[in-house]
Amino acid sequence: MIYVDRSRYPAPAELLDFQQKSLATLRGFFATGIDDRRLRWPSFNFPPRVGSAVRDTLYGVFNGSCAYCGAPANTIDHFRPRRNAVRGGSKVDTDCYWWLSAEWSNLYLCCAACNVAKANFFPIDGPVAEPETFGDALLDERPVLLDPCHDRPEEHLRFLADGTVAGLTARGTATIEILQLNARDRLASRRKIGFLIREE
């Protein structure tokens, strides 16, 4: 994981149009107070044209690499999950984070392994964001998972000569655990692509 400045990459026009329409639908759905929403979720999926535009732009942002581990990647990941955010223990916030399902700053390029490991895990140390909170205001949640587009990963993680990743902070250690960065297959993958950083 390395820091990525995505400020030079504006949201694709296709995504912005879809986001407006999607937000209107989701606002109506979540304003109804429906019991057991999980049985009636509206679709969060991107239409093919939108998905292609998002993936192509993210490929440029992250240079074709997974935002979390650096492996080759082609999956669109939501940094904050679209729904059912899993916190510590067994707590699940079912309504978080529907309003970010098509938010450009919440979309990352991800490999299949990190996408599966990360799933809907999103532990936080602060208060849960209110619906339709965007931008820097989301930082008040104090996410446990490192954000490569906001945090400086080198302050939290160290890649050792044998390919393993060591946590330098509590957030770094938690990120390693959430993404399973030291799993045997992940180590083999990093060695294969030469994603090793000399130990300091």
C-alpha positions in Angstrom: 0.0 0.0 0.0 1.3 3.4 -1.0 -0.1 6.9 -0.9 -2.0 7.8 -4.0 -3.0 11.4 -5.0 -6.2 11.1 -6.9 -6.8 14.8 -7.2 -5.8 14.9 -10.8 -8.5 12.4 -11.8 -12.1 13.9 -11.8 -15.1 11.6 -11.6 -16.2 10.2 -15.0 -19.2 12.0 -16.4 -21.1 8.7 -16.6 -20.7 8.2 -12.9 -21.9 11.7 -11.9 -25.1 11.3 -14.0 -25.7 7.8 -12.4 -24.9 9.1 -8.9 -27.6 11.8 -9.1 -30.3 9.3 -10.2 -29.1 6.7 -7.7 -29.2 9.1 -4.8 -32.7 10.1 -5.6 -33.8 6.5 -5.6 -32.0 5.7 -2.4 -33.2 8.8 -0.6 -36.8 7.7 -1.3 -36.1 4.1 -0.2 -34.4 5.0 3.1 -37.0 7.7 3.9 -39.8 5.1 4.0 -38.9 3.4 7.2 -39.5 0.0 5.7 -39.1 -2.9 8.1 -36.5 -5.6 7.2 -35.0 -3.5 4.4 -32.5 -6.3 3.6 -35.3 -8.1 1.7 -36.0 -5.1 -0.5 -32.7 -3.4 -1.2 -32.7 -1.4 -4.4 -29.8 -2.3 -6.8 -26.5 -0.6 -6.0 -24.8 -2.0 -9.2 -23.4 0.2 -11.9 -24.8 -0.2 -15.4 -22.1 -1.7 -17.7 -21.3 1.7 -19.3 -20.8 3.4 -16.0 -18.8 0.5 -14.5 -16.5 0.5 -17.5 -15.9 4.2 -17.2 -15.2 4.0 -13.5 -12.9 1.0 -13.9 -10.9 2.6 -16.7 -10.4 5.8 -14.7 -9.5 4.0 -11.5 -7.0 2.0 -13.6 -5.2 5.3 -14.3 -5.5 6.5 -10.7 -3.9 3.4 -9.2 -1.7 2.5 -12.2 -3.5 -0.8 -12.6 -2.6 -1.9 -9.1 -4.6 -2.8 -6.0 -5.0 0.2 -3.8 -4.5 -2.0 -0.7 -1.7 -4.5 -1.6 -0.2 -3.4 -5.0 -1.1 -6.6 -6.9 -2.6 -6.3 -10.4 -6.2 -5.4 -10.0 -9.5 -4.8 -12.0 -12.2 -4.8 -9.3 -14.1 -1.7 -8.2 -14.1 -1.6 -4.4 -16.1 0.7 -2.1 -13.8 1.9 0.7 -16.9 2.4 2.9 -19.3 -0.5 2.1 -22.5 0.3 0.3 -24.5 -1.4 3.1 -24.2 -3.6 6.2 -21.0 -2.1 7.4 -19.4 -4.5 9.9 -17.9 -2.9 12.9 -16.0 -4.5 15.8 -17.4 -7.8 17.1 -20.8 -8.6 15.6 -22.2 -5.1 15.2 -23.5 -4.3 11.8 -24.8 -0.9 10.6 -27.3 -2.0 8.0 -27.9 1.5 6.6 -24.2 2.5 6.1 -23.1 3.8 3.6 -25.8 3.8 1.0 -25.2 7.5 0.0 -21.6 6.7 -0.9 -22.4 3.8 -3.3 -21.7 6.0 -6.4 -19.4 8.6 -4.7 -16.2 8.9 -6.7 -13.9 9.4 -3.7 -15.2 6.2 -2.2 -14.3 4.0 -5.2 -10.9 2.2 -5.4 -9.2 -0.3 -7.7 -8.9 -3.6 -5.8 -7.6 -7.1 -6.4 -9.9 -10.1 -5.9 -8.0 -11.2 -2.7 -8.3 -7.9 -1.0 -11.9 -7.5 -2.1 -12.9 -10.8 -0.5 -10.8 -10.2 2.7 -12.1 -6.7 3.2 -15.7 -7.6 2.4 -17.9 -5.2 4.5 -15.5 -4.7 7.3 -15.3 -1.1 8.3 -14.4 -0.6 12.0 -14.3 3.0 13.3 -13.1 4.6 16.5 -15.4 7.6 16.2 -19.2 8.3 15.8 -21.0 6.8 12.8 -21.4 9.4 10.0 -24.9 10.8 9.5 -26.5 9.9 6.2 -25.3 12.0 3.3 -22.1 13.0 5.0 -19.4 13.6 2.4 -15.8 14.7 2.1 -13.6 15.5 5.0 -16.5 15.3 7.4 -16.3 11.6 7.1 -12.9 11.6 8.8 -14.7 12.3 12.1 -15.5 8.6 12.1 -11.8 7.9 12.6 -11.6 4.8 10.3 -9.4 2.0 11.5 -8.6 0.8 8.0 -5.9 2.8 6.3 -7.0 4.9 3.4 -4.3 5.0 0.7 -5.8 8.2 -0.7 -5.7 10.0 2.6 -3.3 8.4 5.0 0.4 7.9 4.6 0.8 4.1 4.6 4.5 4.3 5.2 3.8 5.8 8.6 1.8 2.7 9.6 3.2 -0.2 7.6 6.6 -1.6 6.8 7.3 -4.2 4.0 10.1 -6.5 5.2 12.7 -8.2 3.1 10.9 -11.6 3.3 7.7 -10.1 1.9 5.8 -9.9 5.1 4.1 -6.7 6.3 4.6 -5.3 9.8 2.3 -2.9 11.5 4.0 0.2 12.9 0.8 1.5 14.5 -2.5 0.0 15.8 -4.1 1.1 12.5 -1.4 -0.5 10.5 -1.7 -3.8 12.4 -5.5 -3.7 12.0 -5.2 -3.1 8.3 -2.9 -6.1 7.9 -5.5 -8.3 9.7 -8.5 -7.0 7.8 -6.9 -7.4 4.4 -5.0 -10.6 5.4 -1.9 -9.1 3.9 0.4 -11.8 5.5 -1.6 -14.8 4.3 0.5 -17.3 2.5 -1.0 -16.7 -1.0 -0.5 -12.9 -0.6 3.1 -13.4 0.3 3.6 -15.6 -2.8 1.8 -13.0 -5.0 4.0 -10.2 -3.7 7.2 -12.2 -4.4 6.0 -13.1 -7.9 5.5 -9.4 -8.9 8.6 -8.3 -7.0 6.5 -6.1 -4.7 9.2 -6.1 -2.0 10.6 -3.0 -0.4 14.0 -3.2 1.2 13.9 -3.3 5.0 15.1 -0.1 6.6 
